[in-house]
Structure formats: structure tokens, C-alpha cells
Amino acid sequence: MEDEFLSEEDLDLRNLPWEEVVAYWNLWLRQAQATNHLDEPFYSHGVFVRDPAVPLPEGADADDS
Amino acid sequence: MDNPYLELTEVFNRGRLRAVLSSGQAVVVHQLAVMSKDGDWILREESETFRHVLRVLAERGARYRFGAPLDSRWLAGGWSSHLEHRWDGLRLRTDFVSRPPRISPRELEAIWREAEELEIPVVGLDPLAALKKTNREKDYAVIGELARRMPSVRSRLLYSRSARDLMKLADAHPETVRELTAERPLLAVCGRRRDEVETALDAERRALMRANEERLAAYAEASRSWAASWPSVVKEISGSTLTEAHRIVVRRAEGVLPFAPLTGESP
């Protein structure tokens, strides 16, 4: 038995030819646009957590990031 | 078939190496997982690089988000710059640092040296694992999987998140464990029971998450005045080209956003 960190779907990525990786990547990015309104003020990289000029999405906590 | 982040990486690096793809999109290039919709690059800390990147983004109609100006005076202090534009119906966020966290100057030099040899300039497995030591739980799953891809025993011992893997490695390489224990104290317990190694891994993760939270809190404190003035900066740059907006953002940040908050340098 082995400790598991990522899903089977993620782990399959390494077996795909590069063109299919890029196709899946592009599809994922397109689908992920559906949540843009939820992460509008937030940051996923760097030293900033929240954009003070953007209102928090409904239901979001001020500590969300 | 092209991808917007690969295309940007190519254009940022047209003529010479200026930008190394990092973080979430680097994880994809390593064929590990797709889990981030924003792009993150490490930039060479040179004015030509910043001018080139701003020119590329200006051509695409990018705008500044709240953050540090894309200027070496701030990025050398560990700050990050954040821009955003639309591309073929996608919201593309482009985030930049020149001094990535948890990467020593020597390791940063190695990132640049190795990137010169790559078709896609991307952060390698070891520094990527170091960058992923954030305050987000999900990043530790990525580190665990990155460690399994690392060819060297040394790297696997330094980054593995699996008690089972660590115990097997420690059993097979006791000398290397002794050498690395000062760097990763958790290795000292890898000869014990699995639940003890698991407890040590949990404690290590929590300590790393707290350390990153404290780092971000220091930057938040240092950017308090900048955050307060940002809504008026947004009004001032509204309708400007990125080139004009950049000049305004730099002028407004001078004297408000300290260059190097972690070393106490004043604005």
C-alpha cells in the first residue's frame, strides 16, 4: 500500500502525450472560468491576499483567500 | 495546440531568458496536476525584463491589480506584482516575483541556470516543492507527489510527505538521513513507528503553514497604507494604457509601500 496525494485523474496526466496534456489543461482553464466571480478579490500567488478595491463576493469571509 | 501560459512564457522570453514559469502552471508542465487558473513567473531582476514584460502585457490590454509596481526596487524586497487581461474569453492573471520565497540566492541562480537548458523555462522539482510550502493544505499533496518524481534520494528525503516512503528511504540510506537531519529535523524519527513519523509530518506541515502565514502578515502590515490608497489609485489609472498606469502606480507607491519590509528598509 502507498500513501496517496492526488487523484487517479491527476496521476494519469503523466501518461498522456503532451498534446493531450495541453488539451486537458486548456479545457480545465475554460471550465474554471465559472468561478471567476468567487475569487475576484483574492490572490493565489505572491504576498497579497485580497484586493481592497474589489468587494467581497456574497457569502465570502473577509479572511478567505 | 497552444496554451495561454505557455504562449506568454514564450513571448516573455523572446530573444533572451527573462521569465521562468512557476507554481501552479509549472506543476502542469511537470504533468502532475491541473489545479490553478492563474499564471506565476519568476522574473530576472533587471529593468529590461520589467520593460519587456510590461510591453507584452500592454499589447494585450492588461491592467494592474492591487500589488507592488513591476519594478525591481519592490520586487527585490520580496513583493509580488499582479496584472490581469482577457484572452480568448479567459481571465488570465499574471503574477510576478523576482525573489521567490524559501529559495536561497544560490538556489535562485540554479533555477536560472537550469531554465537556460529547457525548451519550456519552468521551475524544477526541488525549488517547486520549496515554493509550495505555503499556508494552503492542498499544496502539501502536490509536494508529496513532486517528491516521488525527484530522482535523487537526497531530494526525496528532504521533501517527501509520505511516512511510508520516508521510512523505506531512511532504512535504505541511513548515512544520507544523518547528513540531512539538521536540515530536516523530522528525519530523526524516521526509524520509529509509522504513527510517530505521521505525527511528525503533521507537525512539520503545520509549522510550515504558520511560517508562511507570518510572512504574509508581515507584508500585509507593510502594505496597509498602500491598500488604503489603492481604491484612489484605481480611479487614477482608470482609462489609462498600462504604460501610463505603470508610471502612476510607481509614483503613488513611492513613499507609501516600503521597498523591503522584511529587512526594515523604509520607503
Interface residues (C-beta under 8 A of the other chain):
Chain A: M1 E2 D3 F5 L6 D10 L11 L13 R14 L16 E19 V21 V22 A23 Y24 W25 N26 W28 L29 R30 A32 Q33 N36 Y43 S44 H45 G46 V47 F48 V49 R50 D51 P52 A53
Chain B: M1 D2 N3 P4 L6 S22 S23 G24 V28 Q31 L32 A33 V34 M35 S36 K37 D38 D40 R65 F66 G67 G78 W79 S80 S81 H82 G89 L90 R91 R93 D95 F96 V97 A141 V142 G144 E145 R161 S162 A163 R164 D165 R215 L216 Y219 A220 S223 A227 A228 W230 P231 V234
